[in-house]
Amino acid sequence: MLTDDDTAEGPLVRCLAATLTERGCASVRTGRLGATAEDWRTLLDAARPAGPDGDATTLDVVLVPGRTRGTGPRATTDRAARGIAALAALAAAEGRRSAGPAVRLRLVTHPHRAVPLAGTPAATDLAAAALWGAARTLANEHPRLCFRRAVLVRTGDVAADARRLAVELLPPDGEDDEDEVVLTPSGRFAPRERPYTHDRRRPVGSVPFGLRLRDTGLSYRLSWTEADPPRPGPGEVALEVRAAGLNYRDIMQSSGLLPAELFEGTFSECGPGIECSGIVTACGPGVTAFRPGDRVMGTGPGALATHCVLKADFVQPLPGHMTFAGGAASVIASLTVGYGLGRLAGLRAGETVLVHGAAGAVGLAALRYTEAKGARLIATAGSERKRSFLRALGVEHVLDSRSLDFADQVRELTEGRGVDVVLNSLAGEAMHRSMELLAPDGRFIELGKRDIYENKPLPLGLFRNNAAFFSMDISRLVNDVEAYRHMVDDLAAGYASGFPGLPHTPFPAARVQEAFRLLQHSRHIGKVVVTFDPLDEPPVVEPAPRPPTPDPRGTYLVTGGTGGFGAAAAQWLADRGARHLALVSRRGPKAPEAAAVLAGLAERRVDATAHAVDVTDFKAMRHLVRAIDRTGFPLRGVVHAAMCLDDAPLAELDEDRIAAMLAPKATGAVVLDILTRDRDCDLFLLHSSATTALGNVAQAPYVAGNLVLEALARERRGRNRAGQAVAWGAIAGTGYVARNDLAGSLASLGIETLTAREAFAAAGGLPGTPEVVGIGRYRWSRVAALLPTAAAPRLRGLVPAEAGEDIRTREDFLNDLRRLPADAALQRLVTELTTLIAGTLHLSREDVDPHARLDTYGMDSLLGTQLLADLQQRFDIRIPPMELLGSAGTVTGIAQQVQLRLGLGPGGAPAAGDAPAAGGQQAPAVRTAHSDGS
């Protein structure tokens, strides 16, 4: 039990020692923190228990540093540097020990706001925050020390405080794995880092919101975001949406399986969601068919939202007997069938129709249409559950769409004649087999997009008997209002008979991700519908971004602002409307980038001045602030971007080097805080780093300084002052990472770069976010494998479950492949992929022939998406969707692509341009809220 302040901490240390002895500790000693490596060796040797088992005993070293004394601007840095130097000396001593008991470190600090907790006293110790940060780095540099940290909120009752701390040091149920805790009179709390969301559940009707699609691709993300209700223009109606239907094109657009240009000029151009039902709230000029309060359904852009605007020509009344969900389930499917089987195919009574995927919404609408026309239906479906459903509806002929045997079965059912119409949604070989089934004068209606986009050739010989091929895209009707209105009139007549709408599976808006997932895996029957009902579970809605708007009549001071990321912050302030900037650095206008920065701002009519001032010099900074106020544009905000780096393992640092690195961040922040405490600032932004949460190796003072900034941001918010720390990830193109060409090294650690523009774009809503927020791009699986602290419970909200183990398993597998000849490695991949693909297709491994085309097993675009995600997760590679789906499509062919990208083929190098995947975790400008107490 060691302290550096016996006067203040001695009573607690001695009482704790007595308590631990009472509870059965064999040996408890007290003393003073070591200042040198020799001091620590002496302390550790003296603490070694006597006896034959002494060397096998674990030695717990509990550090109880005192509070900061003094209130000057440098007090925090001086106290922190002294404490961190003691840790450095301990690290040096530990590194030279070759024998003795295993050492476990426990740090017990006074309250600080490096980890937040409601009820923490307002008077906190910033130096303790710095020590906490350095301890995180030491835990990574010397993981065998099992370094854990605890904040102890004192009560004034030393005995009671000692008992609470003893429970933490000697947990009754065995050792848990929390590496950071806060002990208060009301309980034990543990911090948790988590992906940042505003996490505000808003009942439908309380605020308008719409769906936002992020990270288009295999790992797309969906979220609801506040949106102003759109106003109708001429010929438009505004709706309060009650239900919206999902379509396969929504999934393919989200997954990136189709190019963006395919959606240009269509309702999908604005994103997923093109059909809905609801109540008219307003009508634009020229609209006479509807009025507010009407129940309607229709098609148009932005339908996945609580409010949308549709062209009146694309809206129709919702029958009184039909629910909102039933209406939203029926619009697109009924239009598709009416246009495809009616206008294009001209289906007549007595004709035979082959409908693929008949258990889906379009298929069920086709069933109803063919029955009304007096035509004969042959249906296919991809699972026994769906086929049983169709039989229960009375469909006589139901075949398996995932087996090419359907072709021979259709010939048998039609006595060799074939079918008059095919409504097709299958691809590849199944599509060709369906074409072969066309009777003379037959019509083939192609609903799929994959083969069309890939420009696949058609076997024209199949159309020699006056057969016709129609490629149909209902979304193109946006340009054919007359045709649309004609079909709507037909639908209205059909609905008048009491049709309740197509079968559907409704999901409340709070479960939109589940709705997309169900549709993506084709496990639904009929339609998938998202409902907007005030009585449903409230969804999480992100507030609309409200970027800071600097006062053009005020001045904003940026430390480190004459170059690097500080200069980028100055540009960002100018973007937001700042017109007066004070850029502070030690060299001021003589800094290498200063002239270019000032010239760029001047071109934008921003009055920017560079000042050669040391931000740690309180008197000089006070003089500068007073000078700014005298200009008539008083100081209204601060961005603190000053920093100093001197990378080295903690054991190699002395107190002077530590203080030199701490001062620009810690002392500078305290100076700025003192100068603005009585000032109504609208911005006090502190530049922290993502390395702070992790405790980056060889950067202990840098991590410590950043944690001071984060603690100070929370402290200022507690005083009802502006204050926010942003833990930036790696920034490309400017600043320290760019100057030292570190992007590649950071990527190997799992930290990908952002451009300054991306970073500040993600920071657009800063004023409404927590006191500390992280913005960066990470491959958490890689981080977890390389930094021991990433496995701590406080980071589990960011790091995927078993991420470190997964990446090690993958590396073991790849190492095995590298030891094999190329042919043997390929065969090993074929075996691995056969198992993987069989799982995707819900087949046994023995049923999959590695040399057979996967579309013969029913592999469609959506199942292909799932396969791509599995490949990305398993092998940490990316294969472009259309490259995989457009290949020969065999297990062996895919194995060859994987082998090439892994650099395991004859060439021995990864494919050109192939970027490592992010294990499903990479996302541009991912935000992570830091350390919410729970």
LUMZA-54370 format. One record per residue (C-alpha): x, y negated, z negated; residue in three letters. Coordinates in steps of 0.5 Angstrom, whole numbers, padded with zeros to 4 digits, always signed. Layout:
N
XYZAla...
end
This chain:
934
+0000+0000+0000Met+0004-0006+0003Leu+0002-0014+0003Thr+0006-0020+0004Asp+0002-0024-0001Asp+0003-0021-0008Asp-0001-0027-0011Thr-0007-0027-0007Ala-0007-0019-0005Glu-0004-0016-0011Gly-0010-0015-0015Pro-0014-0011-0009Leu-0008-0007-0007Val-0006-0005-0014Arg-0014-0004-0016Cys-0014+0000-0009Leu-0008+0004-0011Ala-0011+0006-0018Ala-0018+0008-0014Thr-0014+0013-0009Leu-0010+0016-0015Thr-0017+0017-0019Glu-0020+0020-0012Arg-0014+0025-0012Gly-0009+0022-0008Cys-0002+0026-0010Ala+0002+0020-0009Ser+0001+0012-0008Val+0006+0007-0008Arg+0005-0001-0007Thr+0010-0006-0005Gly+0012-0011+0000Arg+0011-0011+0008Leu+0018-0010+0011Gly+0021-0016+0015Ala+0026-0012+0019Thr+0027-0005+0021Ala+0032-0003+0016Glu+0027-0005+0011Asp+0022-0001+0014Trp+0026+0005+0014Arg+0028+0004+0006Thr+0020+0004+0005Leu+0019+0010+0009Leu+0024+0014+0006Asp+0022+0012-0001Ala+0015+0014+0000Ala+0017+0021+0002Arg+0014+0026-0003Pro+0019+0030-0007Ala+0018+0038-0006Gly+0019+0043-0001Pro+0013+0041+0003Asp+0015+0033+0003Gly+0017+0033+0010Asp+0010+0036+0012Ala+0006+0031+0009Thr+0002+0026+0012Thr+0004+0019+0010Leu-0001+0013+0010Asp+0001+0006+0011Val-0004+0001+0009Val-0002-0006+0011Leu-0006-0012+0007Val-0003-0018+0010Pro-0005-0025+0006Gly-0009-0030+0009Arg-0006-0036+0013Thr-0004-0042+0009Arg-0004-0049+0011Gly-0009-0052+0016Thr-0004-0055+0021Gly-0005-0054+0029Pro+0001-0049+0028Arg-0001-0046+0022Ala-0004-0040+0026Thr+0001-0039+0030Thr+0007-0039+0025Asp+0003-0034+0020Arg+0001-0029+0026Ala+0008-0029+0029Ala+0011-0027+0022Arg+0006-0022+0021Gly+0007-0019+0028Ile+0014-0019+0027Ala+0013-0015+0021Ala+0010-0010+0026Leu+0015-0010+0031Ala+0020-0008+0026Ala+0016-0002+0024Leu+0016+0000+0031Ala+0023-0001+0031Ala+0024+0003+0025Ala+0019+0009+0027Glu+0022+0009+0034Gly+0029+0011+0031Arg+0026+0016+0026Arg+0027+0023+0027Ser+0025+0027+0021Ala+0020+0026+0015Gly+0013+0026+0015Pro+0008+0024+0020Ala+0006+0016+0019Val-0001+0014+0020Arg-0002+0006+0020Leu-0008+0002+0017Arg-0009-0005+0018Leu-0014-0009+0013Val-0015-0016+0015Thr-0019-0022+0012His-0025-0023+0016Pro-0024-0026+0023His-0028-0026+0029Arg-0024-0022+0034Ala-0030-0017+0033Val-0036-0021+0032Pro-0041-0019+0026Leu-0047-0023+0024Ala-0046-0026+0017Gly-0039-0026+0018Thr-0037-0032+0013Pro-0036-0039+0017Ala-0029-0039+0015Ala-0025-0034+0018Thr-0017-0033+0019Asp-0015-0034+0027Leu-0008-0031+0025Ala-0011-0024+0023Ala-0015-0024+0030Ala-0008-0025+0033Ala-0005-0019+0028Leu-0011-0015+0030Trp-0009-0016+0038Gly-0002-0014+0037Ala-0004-0008+0033Ala-0008-0006+0039Arg-0002-0006+0043Thr+0002-0002+0038Leu-0003+0003+0038Ala-0002+0004+0046Asn+0006+0004+0045Glu+0006+0009+0039His+0000+0013+0039Pro+0003+0018+0034Arg+0002+0012+0029Leu-0006+0013+0029Cys-0006+0006+0028Phe-0013+0004+0026Arg-0016-0003+0024Arg-0021-0005+0018Ala-0024-0012+0017Val-0026-0013+0009Leu-0031-0018+0008Val-0029-0020+0000Arg-0034-0020-0005Thr-0030-0023-0011Gly-0031-0017-0014Asp-0024-0014-0013Val-0026-0007-0016Ala-0032-0006-0012Ala-0028-0008-0005Asp-0023-0003-0007Ala-0028+0002-0008Arg-0031+0001-0001Arg-0024+0001+0002Leu-0022+0007-0001Ala-0028+0010+0002Val-0026+0008+0009Glu-0019+0011+0008Leu-0021+0017+0005Leu-0028+0019+0009Pro-0032+0024+0005Pro-0034+0028+0011Asp-0027+0028+0015Gly-0024+0023+0019Glu-0028+0020+0024Asp-0025+0017+0031Asp-0027+0010+0030Glu-0021+0005+0031Asp-0024-0001+0029Glu-0029-0002+0023Val-0032-0008+0019Val-0033-0007+0012Leu-0038-0012+0009Thr-0043-0012+0003Pro-0049-0009+0007Ser-0045-0004+0011Gly-0040-0001+0015Arg-0040-0004+0022Phe-0036-0001+0029Ala-0035-0006+0035Pro-0038-0003+0042Arg-0035-0006+0049Glu-0041-0005+0054Arg-0042-0007+0061Pro-0045-0014+0061Tyr-0053-0015+0062Thr-0057-0020+0059His-0061-0014+0056Asp-0067-0018+0056Arg-0074-0014+0057Arg-0079-0018+0060Arg-0086-0016+0060Pro-0089-0016+0067Val-0093-0023+0068Gly-0088-0027+0063Ser-0083-0029+0068Val-0083-0028+0076Pro-0077-0023+0078Phe-0075-0019+0084Gly-0070-0013+0086Leu-0063-0015+0087Arg-0058-0010+0090Leu-0051-0010+0088Arg-0045-0006+0091Asp-0048-0003+0097Thr-0046+0004+0098Gly-0046+0011+0095Leu-0045+0007+0088Ser-0051+0002+0089Tyr-0054-0001+0083Arg-0061-0004+0082Leu-0063-0010+0077Ser-0069-0014+0076Trp-0067-0022+0077Thr-0071-0028+0075Glu-0073-0031+0081Ala-0078-0037+0083Asp-0084-0035+0086Pro-0084-0037+0093Pro-0089-0042+0096Arg-0093-0040+0102Pro-0092-0043+0109Gly-0097-0044+0115Pro-0100-0038+0116Gly-0097-0034+0110Glu-0100-0032+0103Val-0097-0031+0097Ala-0098-0025+0093Leu-0098-0023+0085Glu-0095-0016+0087Val-0098-0010+0083Arg-0095-0004+0087Ala-0089-0003+0092Ala-0088+0003+0096Gly-0081+0006+0097Leu-0079+0008+0104Asn-0073+0012+0106Tyr-0070+0006+0110Arg-0069+0003+0103Asp-0065+0009+0101Ile-0061+0009+0107Met-0060+0001+0107Gln-0058+0001+0099Ser-0053+0007+0100Ser-0050+0004+0106Gly-0052+0010+0111Leu-0054+0005+0116Leu-0051-0001+0119Pro-0053-0008+0117Ala-0054-0010+0124Glu-0060-0005+0124Leu-0064-0009+0119Phe-0063-0016+0123Glu-0070-0019+0125Gly-0074-0014+0121Thr-0077-0014+0114Phe-0071-0010+0111Ser-0067-0016+0113Glu-0068-0019+0106Cys-0066-0012+0102Gly-0071-0006+0100Pro-0078-0007+0099Gly-0083-0008+0105Ile-0090-0006+0103Glu-0094-0008+0097Cys-0101-0009+0094Ser-0103-0015+0090Gly-0107-0021+0089Ile-0107-0027+0093Val-0105-0033+0089Thr-0104-0038+0094Ala-0105-0039+0102Cys-0101-0043+0107Gly-0104-0048+0112Pro-0108-0045+0117Gly-0110-0038+0113Val-0118-0037+0113Thr-0118-0030+0112Ala-0116-0030+0105Phe-0117-0034+0099Arg-0114-0034+0092Pro-0116-0028+0088Gly-0117-0023+0094Asp-0114-0016+0093Arg-0110-0014+0099Val-0104-0010+0102Met-0099-0011+0107Gly-0092-0011+0110Thr-0087-0016+0109Gly-0080-0018+0106Pro-0078-0018+0099Gly-0084-0014+0097Ala-0080-0011+0091Leu-0082-0017+0086Ala-0087-0019+0082Thr-0089-0025+0087His-0088-0025+0095Cys-0090-0028+0101Val-0093-0025+0107Leu-0095-0027+0114Lys-0103-0027+0114Ala-0103-0023+0120Asp-0099-0017+0116Phe-0104-0017+0111Val-0111-0013+0110Gln-0116-0013+0105Pro-0115-0007+0099Leu-0122-0003+0099Pro-0125-0004+0092Gly-0125+0004+0091His-0117+0004+0092Met-0112+0003+0087Thr-0106-0002+0088Phe-0101+0004+0088Ala-0106+0008+0093Gly-0106+0002+0097Gly-0098+0001+0097Ala-0097+0008+0098Ala-0101+0008+0105Ser-0099+0002+0109Val-0093+0004+0112Ile-0094+0011+0113Ala-0101+0010+0116Ser-0098+0005+0121Leu-0093+0010+0123Thr-0098+0015+0124Val-0103+0011+0128Gly-0097+0008+0132Tyr-0093+0014+0133Gly-0099+0019+0134Leu-0104+0014+0137Gly-0101+0009+0141Arg-0095+0012+0143Leu-0097+0020+0144Ala-0104+0019+0145Gly-0106+0025+0141Leu-0112+0028+0144Arg-0117+0033+0141Ala-0115+0040+0142Gly-0108+0039+0142Glu-0102+0042+0138Thr-0098+0037+0133Val-0091+0040+0130Leu-0090+0035+0124Val-0083+0036+0120His-0083+0034+0113Gly-0091+0034+0112Ala-0091+0033+0105Ala-0088+0026+0105Gly-0092+0020+0106Ala-0092+0020+0113Val-0093+0027+0114Gly-0099+0027+0109Leu-0102+0021+0113Ala-0101+0025+0120Ala-0105+0031+0117Leu-0111+0026+0116Arg-0110+0023+0123Tyr-0110+0030+0126Thr-0116+0032+0123Glu-0119+0026+0124Ala-0117+0027+0132Lys-0119+0034+0132Gly-0112+0037+0133Ala-0109+0043+0131Arg-0103+0042+0126Leu-0097+0046+0125Ile-0093+0043+0119Ala-0086+0044+0116Thr-0083+0042+0109Ala-0076+0043+0105Gly-0078+0047+0099Ser-0083+0052+0097Glu-0086+0047+0092Arg-0088+0043+0098Lys-0090+0048+0102Arg-0095+0051+0097Ser-0098+0044+0096Phe-0099+0043+0104Leu-0103+0050+0103Arg-0107+0048+0098Ala-0109+0042+0102Leu-0112+0047+0107Gly-0106+0047+0112Val-0106+0054+0115Glu-0099+0054+0118His-0093+0052+0114Val-0086+0053+0116Leu-0079+0052+0113Asp-0076+0046+0115Ser-0069+0048+0112Arg-0069+0054+0117Ser-0068+0054+0124Leu-0073+0060+0124Asp-0079+0055+0125Phe-0077+0055+0132Ala-0079+0062+0134Asp-0085+0062+0129Gln-0088+0056+0132Val-0087+0060+0139Arg-0091+0065+0136Glu-0096+0061+0133Leu-0097+0058+0140Thr-0096+0064+0144Glu-0090+0061+0147Gly-0093+0055+0150Arg-0090+0050+0145Gly-0093+0044+0142Val-0096+0038+0145Asp-0093+0033+0140Val-0087+0033+0135Val-0087+0028+0130Leu-0080+0029+0128Asn-0075+0027+0122Ser-0070+0032+0123Leu-0063+0031+0125Ala-0058+0035+0129Gly-0059+0042+0131Glu-0066+0042+0128Ala-0068+0036+0132Met-0066+0040+0139His-0070+0046+0137Arg-0076+0042+0136Ser-0075+0039+0143Met-0075+0046+0146Glu-0082+0047+0143Leu-0085+0041+0147Leu-0090+0044+0152Ala-0091+0041+0159Pro-0093+0033+0158Asp-0091+0034+0151Gly-0089+0028+0147Arg-0083+0027+0142Phe-0084+0022+0137Ile-0077+0021+0133Glu-0077+0017+0127Leu-0070+0018+0125Gly-0065+0013+0125Lys-0058+0017+0124Arg-0058+0021+0131Asp-0060+0014+0135Ile-0055+0010+0131Tyr-0049+0015+0133Glu-0051+0015+0140Asn-0052+0022+0140Lys-0054+0025+0147Pro-0060+0028+0149Leu-0061+0035+0153Pro-0065+0032+0159Leu-0067+0038+0162Gly-0072+0039+0156Leu-0076+0034+0159Phe-0077+0036+0166Arg-0084+0038+0165Asn-0086+0031+0164Asn-0084+0031+0157Ala-0083+0024+0154Ala-0078+0022+0148Phe-0080+0016+0144Phe-0076+0013+0139Ser-0080+0009+0134Met-0078+0004+0129Asp-0085+0001+0125Ile-0081-0005+0123Ser-0080-0007+0130Arg-0087-0009+0130Leu-0086-0015+0126Val-0085-0018+0133Asn-0091-0015+0136Asp-0097-0018+0132Val-0103-0016+0137Glu-0101-0009+0136Ala-0100-0009+0129Tyr-0107-0013+0128Arg-0110-0007+0133His-0108-0002+0128Met-0110-0005+0122Val-0117-0006+0124Asp-0116+0002+0126Asp-0114+0003+0119Leu-0119-0001+0116Ala-0125+0003+0119Ala-0121+0009+0116Gly-0121+0007+0109Tyr-0128+0005+0109Ala-0130+0012+0108Ser-0127+0012+0101Gly-0120+0015+0103Phe-0117+0013+0096Pro-0110+0013+0099Gly-0104+0018+0100Leu-0102+0022+0094Pro-0096+0018+0090His-0091+0018+0084Thr-0092+0012+0081Pro-0086+0009+0077Phe-0086+0003+0072Pro-0081-0003+0074Ala-0077-0001+0068Ala-0075+0006+0072Arg-0074+0003+0079Val-0067+0007+0079Gln-0071+0013+0077Glu-0076+0012+0083Ala-0070+0011+0088Phe-0066+0017+0085Arg-0073+0021+0086Leu-0074+0019+0093Leu-0066+0020+0095Gln-0066+0027+0093His-0073+0028+0097Ser-0076+0032+0091Arg-0083+0028+0091His-0089+0029+0095Ile-0093+0024+0098Gly-0090+0017+0097Lys-0086+0014+0091Val-0089+0007+0088Val-0086+0002+0084Val-0092-0001+0080Thr-0092-0008+0076Phe-0097-0007+0071Asp-0097-0012+0064Pro-0098-0006+0060Leu-0092-0002+0063Asp-0086-0001+0059Glu-0082-0008+0060Pro-0076-0008+0065Pro-0070-0011+0063Val-0069-0018+0067Val-0063-0022+0068Glu-0064-0029+0068Pro-0063-0033+0074Ala-0056-0035+0075Pro-0055-0042+0072Arg-0048-0045+0073Pro-0045-0050+0069Pro-0046-0057+0072Thr-0041-0062+0070Pro-0042-0069+0068Asp-0040-0073+0074Pro-0039-0079+0069Arg-0034-0075+0065Gly-0027-0072+0065Thr-0025-0065+0064Tyr-0019-0063+0062Leu-0015-0057+0065Val-0009-0054+0061Thr-0004-0050+0066Gly-0008-0054+0071Gly-0003-0056+0076Thr-0002-0049+0079Gly-0004-0042+0079Gly-0011-0040+0076Phe-0011-0046+0072Gly-0011-0050+0079Ala-0017-0045+0081Ala-0021-0047+0075Ala-0020-0054+0077Ala-0023-0053+0084Gln-0028-0049+0081Trp-0030-0055+0077Leu-0030-0059+0083Ala-0035-0054+0086Asp-0039-0055+0081Arg-0040-0063+0081Gly-0034-0065+0077Ala-0031-0072+0079Arg-0026-0073+0074His-0020-0068+0072Leu-0014-0069+0068Ala-0009-0063+0069Leu-0004-0062+0064Val+0002-0058+0064Ser+0009-0059+0061Arg+0012-0061+0068Arg+0005-0065+0070Gly+0006-0068+0077Pro+0013-0065+0078Lys+0010-0057+0077Ala+0011-0054+0084Pro+0004-0053+0086Glu+0002-0060+0083Ala+0002-0064+0089Ala-0002-0059+0094Ala-0007-0058+0088Val-0008-0066+0087Leu-0008-0067+0095Ala-0014-0062+0096Gly-0018-0065+0090Leu-0017-0072+0093Ala-0020-0069+0100Glu-0026-0068+0096Arg-0026-0074+0093Arg-0025-0072+0086Val-0020-0076+0082Asp-0015-0072+0079Ala-0009-0073+0075Thr-0003-0069+0073Ala+0000-0070+0066His+0006-0068+0063Ala+0004-0066+0056Val+0006-0060+0052Asp-0001-0057+0050Val+0002-0055+0043Thr+0004-0062+0041Asp-0002-0065+0037Phe+0000-0072+0037Lys+0001-0072+0045Ala-0005-0069+0046Met-0009-0074+0042Arg-0006-0079+0045His-0008-0076+0052Leu-0015-0075+0050Val-0016-0083+0047Arg-0013-0085+0054Ala-0018-0081+0058Ile-0023-0084+0054Asp-0021-0091+0055Arg-0022-0090+0063Thr-0029-0090+0062Gly-0030-0083+0064Phe-0030-0080+0057Pro-0027-0073+0056Leu-0033-0068+0056Arg-0030-0061+0057Gly-0024-0057+0057Val-0021-0051+0061Val-0015-0048+0057His-0011-0044+0062Ala-0004-0045+0059Ala+0000-0038+0058Met+0007-0036+0057Cys+0009-0028+0058Leu+0015-0025+0056Asp+0014-0018+0057Asp+0017-0013+0053Ala+0016-0007+0048Pro+0014-0010+0041Leu+0020-0006+0038Ala+0024-0011+0042Glu+0021-0017+0040Leu+0023-0022+0034Asp+0019-0028+0031Glu+0022-0033+0035Asp+0020-0030+0042Arg+0013-0028+0039Ile+0012-0035+0037Ala+0014-0038+0044Ala+0009-0033+0047Met+0003-0034+0042Leu+0004-0042+0042Ala+0001-0044+0049Pro-0005-0040+0048Lys-0006-0040+0040Ala-0003-0047+0038Thr-0006-0050+0044Gly-0013-0047+0043Ala-0013-0050+0036Val-0010-0057+0038Val-0016-0057+0043Leu-0021-0055+0038Asp-0019-0060+0033Ile-0019-0066+0038Leu-0026-0064+0040Thr-0030-0062+0034Arg-0033-0068+0033Asp-0035-0069+0041Arg-0041-0067+0045Asp-0037-0063+0050Cys-0041-0059+0055Asp-0036-0054+0057Leu-0030-0051+0052Phe-0028-0045+0057Leu-0022-0041+0054Leu-0018-0036+0059His-0017-0029+0056Ser-0015-0023+0059Ser-0018-0016+0060Ala-0012-0013+0057Thr-0014-0016+0050Thr-0019-0010+0050Ala-0014-0005+0052Leu-0008-0007+0048Gly-0004-0007+0054Asn+0003-0004+0053Val+0009-0009+0053Ala+0005-0015+0052Gln+0003-0015+0044Ala+0004-0023+0043Pro+0000-0024+0050Tyr-0006-0020+0047Val-0005-0023+0040Ala-0006-0030+0043Gly-0012-0028+0048Asn-0015-0025+0042Leu-0014-0032+0038Val-0018-0035+0044Leu-0024-0030+0043Glu-0024-0031+0036Ala-0024-0038+0037Leu-0030-0038+0042Ala-0034-0035+0037Arg-0032-0039+0031Glu-0034-0045+0035Arg-0041-0042+0037Arg-0042-0041+0030Gly-0041-0049+0029Arg-0046-0050+0035Asn-0041-0053+0039Arg-0039-0050+0046Ala-0034-0045+0046Gly-0033-0039+0051Gln-0027-0034+0052Ala-0027-0030+0059Val-0023-0024+0059Ala-0021-0024+0066Trp-0019-0018+0070Gly-0013-0018+0075Ala-0013-0024+0080Ile-0011-0024+0087Ala-0008-0029+0091Gly-0006-0034+0085Thr-0003-0034+0078Gly+0002-0029+0075Tyr-0001-0023+0079Val+0001-0026+0085Ala+0007-0029+0084Arg+0010-0023+0081Asn+0007-0018+0086Asp+0004-0014+0081Leu-0003-0012+0084Ala+0000-0005+0086Gly+0002-0004+0079Ser-0004-0006+0076Leu-0008-0002+0081Ala-0004+0004+0079Ser-0007+0003+0072Leu-0014+0003+0074Gly-0014-0005+0074Ile-0016-0008+0081Glu-0016-0015+0083Thr-0021-0020+0085Leu-0020-0026+0089Thr-0021-0033+0085Ala-0027-0034+0089Arg-0030-0028+0087Glu-0028-0029+0079Ala-0031-0035+0079Phe-0038-0033+0083Ala-0039-0028+0078Ala-0038-0033+0072Ala-0043-0037+0075Gly-0048-0036+0069Gly-0043-0038+0064Leu-0047-0042+0059Pro-0052-0037+0058Gly-0048-0031+0057Thr-0044-0029+0050Pro-0039-0032+0047Glu-0034-0027+0050Val-0035-0024+0057Val-0030-0020+0061Gly-0030-0021+0069Ile-0026-0016+0073Gly-0026-0010+0077Arg-0024-0003+0074Tyr-0023+0004+0075Arg-0024+0006+0068Trp-0023+0014+0069Ser-0016+0012+0071Arg-0015+0007+0065Val-0018+0012+0060Ala-0012+0017+0063Ala-0007+0012+0062Leu-0008+0008+0055Leu-0010+0012+0049Pro-0014+0006+0046Thr-0019+0007+0052Ala-0021+0014+0049Ala-0023+0010+0043Ala-0031+0010+0041Pro-0031+0002+0042Arg-0030+0003+0049Leu-0034+0009+0051Arg-0039+0004+0054Gly-0035+0002+0059Leu-0031+0009+0060Val-0035+0015+0063Pro-0036+0021+0059Ala-0030+0025+0059Glu-0027+0021+0064Ala-0019+0022+0062Gly-0021+0029+0062Glu-0024+0029+0069Asp-0018+0025+0072Ile-0013+0030+0069Arg-0017+0036+0072Thr-0017+0033+0078Arg-0009+0032+0078Glu-0008+0039+0076Asp-0012+0042+0082Phe-0009+0037+0087Leu-0002+0039+0084Asn-0004+0046+0085Asp-0006+0045+0093Leu+0001+0041+0094Arg+0005+0047+0092Arg+0001+0051+0097Leu+0003+0051+0105Pro-0002+0047+0109Ala-0006+0053+0111Asp-0007+0056+0104Ala-0009+0049+0102Ala-0014+0048+0107Leu-0017+0055+0105Gln-0017+0053+0098Arg-0021+0047+0099Leu-0026+0051+0104Val-0027+0055+0098Thr-0028+0049+0093Glu-0032+0045+0098Leu-0037+0051+0099Thr-0038+0052+0092Thr-0040+0044+0092Leu-0044+0044+0098Ile-0048+0050+0096Ala-0050+0046+0089Gly-0052+0040+0093Thr-0056+0044+0098Leu-0059+0048+0092His-0056+0055+0095Leu-0052+0060+0092Ser-0045+0060+0095Arg-0045+0066+0098Glu-0051+0063+0103Asp-0046+0058+0106Val-0042+0060+0112Asp-0036+0055+0112Pro-0036+0055+0119His-0044+0054+0120Ala-0047+0047+0121Arg-0049+0044+0115Leu-0056+0041+0118Asp-0058+0049+0119Thr-0058+0049+0112Tyr-0063+0043+0112Gly-0057+0038+0110Met-0060+0031+0112Asp-0058+0024+0111Ser-0060+0023+0104Leu-0057+0030+0102Leu-0051+0028+0106Gly-0050+0021+0101Thr-0050+0026+0095Gln-0045+0030+0098Leu-0041+0024+0099Leu-0042+0022+0092Ala-0039+0029+0090Asp-0033+0028+0094Leu-0031+0022+0091Gln-0032+0024+0084Gln-0028+0030+0085Arg-0023+0028+0090Phe-0022+0021+0088Asp-0023+0019+0096Ile-0027+0015+0100Arg-0030+0018+0107Ile-0034+0013+0111Pro-0041+0016+0111Pro-0042+0016+0118Met-0036+0019+0119Glu-0038+0025+0115Leu-0045+0025+0118Leu-0043+0025+0125Gly-0037+0030+0125Ser-0038+0037+0127Ala-0041+0038+0120Gly-0038+0044+0117Thr-0035+0046+0111Val-0029+0047+0114Thr-0029+0041+0118Gly-0030+0037+0112Ile-0025+0041+0108Ala-0020+0038+0114Gln-0022+0031+0113Gln-0021+0032+0105Val-0014+0035+0106Gln-0012+0029+0111Leu-0014+0024+0106Arg-0011+0027+0100Leu-0004+0027+0104Gly-0004+0035+0104Leu-0004+0036+0111Gly+0002+0037+0116Pro+0003+0030+0116Gly+0004+0030+0109Gly+0001+0023+0108Ala-0006+0020+0106Pro-0010+0018+0112Ala-0009+0011+0114Ala-0013+0006+0111Gly-0016+0010+0106Asp-0017+0007+0100Ala-0017+0011+0093Pro-0024+0011+0090Ala-0027+0009+0084Ala-0030+0015+0081Gly-0036+0011+0081Gly-0034+0006+0077Gln-0031+0001+0081Gln-0036-0006+0083Ala-0034-0013+0085Pro-0034-0017+0079Ala-0037-0013+0074Val-0038-0016+0067Arg-0037-0013+0060Thr-0039-0016+0054Ala-0034-0016+0049His-0035-0012+0042Ser-0042-0013+0040Asp-0043-0011+0033Gly-0047-0005+0032Ser
end
